Amino acid sequence: MSVLAAIAVIALLVAVHEMGHFLAARFQGIHVNRFSIGFGPILWKIQGPETEYALRAIPLGGFVGFPDDDPESEIPPNDPDLLKNRPILDRTIVISAGVIANLIFAYLVFVVQYATFSVPDFTPQPGVIISEVMAPDSPAAQAGLQSGDIVIAAENRPLAASETTINQFISLIQNHPNQPVDLTVQRSGQEVDLTVTPEASNGGAVIGVQLQPNGVLEYRRATGPIEVLTLAAQQFQDMLVRTVKGFYMLITNFSEMAGQVAGPVAIVEQGAGLAAANALSLFPFTAIISINLAIINILPLPALDGGQLAFLAIEALRGKPLPERIQENVMQTGLVLLLGLGIFLIVRDTSQLEIFQNLPQ
């Protein structure tokens, strides 16, 4: 059930994204002939007055189809309500509407969580939790740090119970490139002394771990709609900023960060684990996947919304669009590369699932 819940979340976010494109087109009177959730064989479809609505077998994508290049369309090529015949601004609104829809939806997810269920109250406790050691050859792994360790002291200084403790710990690590740092960690009720040597990276230093604050999470009822909207906005902003920073680090330091890129299988696995542990955790999971989907699509890469926006920007500068053959070749190349990356991530993440890791050698 938890796996189905995670898949349902992804399908919902795809539907939200495509609905953004669809509504932006329909509200402007632009012709739309297909609205599909998923790829592959059609499981269910219904024909509306102008648009075919379909549900397909693989719920990890979707598309909105326009009759502009449909050879079976009976709409004249010079119809002013075809997408390609609309002004650049109209087309920009349609193309960017999916990203905007995902961002708005992420904010509304937090609103629903805080208004319907409860507001999380986090009480900090001393230390910082090592939530993940990212690579077996990282400085953290070589020092003996393990996932689940709680760093309670660094350089013989206790880490206080504070919301700023993580930032203080990160600053300490960054300020000691290639210098040993003494740590005291709490593991299974016992204290263990370790020494880690941060590795120099982009003017600072890293040890190759993911961190999370140590503390107790409790829930309470919201005091009113103002608190709900304010907290939702704060949480949305924090998550958006962290996600953008993560993509920036991936782009600027790809060789070290590439291993953290997750494909559909890993995302479903993470979502299923969260759903099994605590159903409420599906709310932030949904929001962060929605934000990631928005940011990925706005990147200026072929076959993504950002790639199409880049073509529109070039058209605005040139006063005319690039030749259709060039656009088609670039988009097809980008699509092949994205499909190849998707297949690679699916194979890699599937091979790392626990069920396959436990097979006899």
Residue, then its C-alpha position, 0 to 999 in steps of 0.5 A: m500500500s505504501v508503494l501504491a501511495a508513493i506512485a499515486v503521489i507522482a501521478l498526481l504531481v504529473a497531473v497537476h503539471e499537465m493541468g497547468h499547461f492545459l488550463a493555460a491554453r484553454f483559458q486563452g482559447i488555444h486548441v488542445n486535442r490531447f490530455s494524457i497522464g502517463f505513457g505507453p498503452i492507453l488504459w482508459k480514455i474519453q473523447g470530449p468536444e475537442t480534447e481526448y482525455a487518457l490514462r496510460a499504463i506508466p504513470l511516470g509522466g504525461f503530456v498535453g497535445f496540440p493539433d498544430d502538427d497533427p496530420e489528422s487534425e481538421i483545423p486549418p494551419n492558419d487558424p489563429d487559435l493554434l498554439k504556434n500562431r499565437p504571440i510569444l507571450d501567449r505561448t510563454i504562459v502556456i509553456s511555463a504554466g506547468v512549472i507554476a502549477n507545481l509550485i502553487f500546488a507545493y504551497l497548497v500541500f503545506v496549507v492542507q497539512y497544517a489546516t487539516f491535520s496538525v502543525p509540527d513543533f520541533t524541540p531541538q536536542p543536543g547534537v546533529i544526526i548523520s542521516e546518511v553517509m553518502a559514499p563508502d570512500s568519503p572522509a566520513a566513511q573512512a573515519g567510521l561515521q555511520s548513518g544514525d550517529i548523533v554528533i554531540a561534540a566537535e573539537n571537544r565542544p558540545l553541540a548545543a540544542s539549537e536550531t542553528t547547530i547544524n549550520q555551526f557544525i557545517s561551518l566548523i567542517q568547512n573551516h578545516p579543509n584537510q585538517p583532522v576534526d575530533l568528533t564525539v558521536q552517540r551510537s546505540g546509547q554509547e559515546v564513540d570518539l572519532t577523527v574525520t579529515p574534511e576534504a577540500s571542495n570549492g573553497g571549503a570542505v566536506i565530509g560526505v554526509q547528509l545531516q538533520p537536526n536532532g530533536v523531538l517532533e510533536y504536533r499541535r492544532a493550528t491557532g488559526p488561518i493566519e498561522v496556517l498560511t504563514l507557516a505554509a509560506q515559510q516551509f515552502q520558501d525554505m524547501l524551495v531555497r534548499t532545492v535550488k541550492g541543491f541543483y546549483m551544487l549539482i551543476t557546479n560540482f557534478s562529479e561529486m553530486a551525481g551519485q545523489v541523483a535519484g530516478p523514479v524507482a528511488i523516489v518511489e522507494q523513498g516515498a513508500g518508506l516515509a508512508a510506511a513510517n508516518a502517513l503525515s510525512l507524505f505531505p512534505f514528500t509530495a511538496i518537495i517532489s512537486i518543487n523538484l519537478a518544477i525546477i527540473n522542467i524550467l531548466p533550459l534543456p531540450a525536451l523540457d519546458g525550459g528548452q521550449l522557453a529558450f526557443l521562444a527567447i531566441e525567437a523574441l531576439r531574432g524577430k522570427p523563430l528558428p527553422e522548424r527542422i533545427q528545433e525538431n532535431v534539438m528536441q529529439t536529441g534532448l528527448v533521446l538523452l533524457l530517456g537514456l538517463g531515465i533508463f539508466l537511473i531506473v536500472r541503477d536504482t532497481s539494482q540497489l533495492e534491498i530485495f536485489q541486494n539480499l540475493p545470494q551471490 
